[in-house]
Amino acid sequence: MQRAELADFLRRRREAIRPAEVGLADGPRRRTTGLRREEVAMLAGMSSDYVVRLEQCRSSRPSTQVLAALARALRLTDDERDHLFHLAGHQPPPPDGAARLARSGLVRMLDLLGDTAALVLSDLGETLAQNRGSLLLTGDQTRHSGDQRYHVYRWFTDPATRAVHPAEEHDRLTRATVADLRAVAGRRHDDPSLVRLVERLSAESDEFRVRWAEHEVEVRRADRKTFLDPRVGPLVMDCETLMTPDQRQVLLVLTPADAPSRERYELLRVLGLQEFAAGV
């Protein structure tokens, strides 16, 4: 571990990012143009004391999970992320492992979208990054671990996942979810992680096994779905996807599809802002 180089790199990357780039207000009393340590900690989901110790060469070697979180918080490019791993004494994630880290360009697009709800997903449906708009709409989708990381797994094993949408949409969304996974399986037929996911779903869900056997295939490039929010009511959202050239990650953008949904989404944002202010 190159402790001094790691500390210097983290400090310089932190100072190079303007708060507005990550959705934070500049504020009139800010003494630095970059991020504060506590802001990096908040974005990375760790304690500010740990960030301080990293920058002061007083920490133990950070784990790969901590490094991935710091890379996202600091909006590092892929090369900068790999450099961060090297400085901490870890090998950078291999190409397949890197697919579980949101690409830096997509994370920057999340920032640029502002109040528009957006997520970065892997082709297997794991949420890799979210902006605040999507957090208000769908909750924190990055908190899951194990098979629960995958939306398709939750769809067939956790009733709460379907309860977000009205019952009349369930059949259509089920077919679309399985058909999209079929398309991924065609591209990644020899990927052990995908094979294991299909095997576990087939063992745990009769419904999935029946749908899978139908062999329907369709890449989900656009959709319209209704989100049932207990605070503001139903929101009909148009879902557009932008796929990376290797088709391993997707930027999903959700926008209100009609005037009532726009009004409810704006109300949801206001309610979210009020909750955030109360938490501070």
C-alpha positions, -999 to 999 in steps of 0.1 A, spaced: 0 0 0 14 34 -10 0 53 19 13 88 12 5 86 -26 -30 73 -18 -36 101 6 -24 127 -19 -44 113 -47 -77 112 -26 -71 148 -14 -64 161 -49 -94 144 -65 -116 157 -37 -104 193 -42 -109 190 -80 -146 184 -78 -170 212 -75 -201 205 -53 -225 213 -81 -210 184 -101 -224 159 -75 -256 177 -68 -245 197 -37 -249 235 -31 -218 256 -32 -228 278 -2 -215 313 5 -191 303 33 -173 275 16 -135 279 20 -126 254 -8 -138 251 -43 -138 213 -40 -156 189 -18 -153 187 20 -142 155 36 -176 150 52 -193 154 18 -171 127 3 -180 105 33 -217 111 27 -215 103 -10 -194 72 -3 -216 60 26 -188 59 52 -177 79 82 -160 112 78 -134 102 104 -123 74 81 -119 97 51 -98 120 74 -76 91 84 -71 81 48 -60 116 38 -37 118 69 -20 84 62 -34 69 94 -58 43 81 -55 6 76 -56 -6 40 -91 1 26 -111 -28 12 -120 -31 -25 -156 -22 -15 -144 10 2 -123 18 -29 -153 13 -52 -174 36 -31 -147 63 -31 -143 59 -69 -181 66 -73 -181 95 -48 -151 112 -64 -164 105 -100 -131 89 -110 -125 78 -146 -118 41 -152 -81 48 -153 -82 69 -121 -102 41 -104 -76 15 -114 -49 38 -101 -67 41 -68 -68 3 -65 -30 1 -72 -22 27 -46 -41 8 -20 -23 -24 -28 -52 -41 -46 -55 -54 -82 -81 -34 -101 -113 -53 -109 -111 -74 -140 -133 -65 -169 -161 -87 -156 -157 -73 -121 -156 -38 -134 -191 -43 -149 -203 -42 -113 -189 -7 -109 -209 20 -126 -189 35 -155 -177 70 -147 -193 85 -177 -227 72 -168 -223 85 -132 -215 119 -146 -247 117 -167 -266 110 -135 -253 142 -121 -262 162 -153 -298 149 -153 -304 168 -121 -340 162 -109 -348 137 -136 -349 102 -121 -322 80 -135 -303 48 -126 -272 29 -139 -279 -8 -141 -259 -39 -151 -273 -60 -179 -284 -85 -152 -305 -58 -136 -283 -49 -106 -285 -12 -97 -250 2 -97 -258 39 -91 -288 62 -86 -294 99 -85 -317 115 -60 -347 115 -83 -347 78 -86 -341 74 -48 -374 93 -42 -392 72 -68 -379 37 -62 -360 38 -29 -324 27 -25 -319 -1 -49 -281 -4 -43 -286 -18 -7 -293 -54 -17 -267 -82 -16 -265 -117 -29 -291 -127 -54 -313 -99 -41 -291 -75 -61 -308 -86 -93 -342 -70 -100 -354 -102 -118 -347 -123 -87 -366 -99 -65 -395 -98 -90 -400 -136 -86 -392 -140 -50 -402 -108 -31 -438 -98 -34 -429 -63 -22 -411 -57 -55 -443 -63 -75 -464 -43 -51 -448 -11 -64 -468 -15 -96 -505 -21 -102 -517 -57 -106 -528 -51 -141 -493 -44 -152 -477 -75 -136 -481 -100 -164 -467 -76 -190 -437 -66 -168 -431 -103 -160 -429 -112 -196 -407 -82 -204 -383 -90 -175 -378 -126 -186 -375 -118 -223 -348 -92 -215 -329 -118 -194 -332 -142 -223 -315 -117 -246 -287 -112 -220 -283 -150 -218 -279 -152 -256 -250 -127 -254 -234 -142 -222 -244 -179 -225 -211 -191 -209 -211 -166 -180 -212 -186 -147 -229 -158 -128 -258 -157 -153 -261 -195 -154 -262 -197 -116 -289 -169 -115 -311 -188 -139 -306 -221 -121 -315 -205 -87 -346 -188 -101 -358 -220 -118 -354 -238 -85 -372 -212 -64 -400 -200 -88 -424 -221 -108 -436 -190 -125 -401 -181 -137 -395 -217 -149 -426 -216 -170 -418 -182 -185 -382 -191 -191 -393 -222 -211 -414 -200 -234 -381 -186 -248 -394 -151 -255 -367 -126 -263 -368 -88 -263 -343 -62 -253 -359 -35 -231 -351 -3 -248 -382 17 -237 -412 10 -215 -440 27 -196 -449 16 -161 -468 29 -131 -453 34 -97 -476 33 -67 -464 58 -42 -482 59 -8 -475 97 -4 -486 111 -38 -504 84 -56 -497 66 -89 -470 80 -112 -470 69 -149 -434 70 -160 -418 66 -194 -386 46 -192 -358 51 -217 -326 32 -218 -291 41 -231 -269 11 -234 -231 11 -234 -214 -3 -266 -205 -36 -248 -242 -39 -236 -230 -45 -201 -244 -14 -185 -276 7 -190 -286 42 -181 -323 41 -173 -341 75 -174 -376 78 -160 -398 108 -169 -435 115 -161 -457 104 -190 -486 127 -184 -496 160 -166 -510 143 -134 -478 123 -131 -457 154 -136 -476 172 -108 -472 141 -85 -435 138 -92 -430 175 -84 -449 169 -51 -427 139 -44 -396 160 -49 -409 186 -25 -418 160 1 -383 145 -3 -367 179 2 -387 185 33 -376 151 47 -340 158 38 -341 192 56 -357 176 87 -330 149 87 -303 176 87 
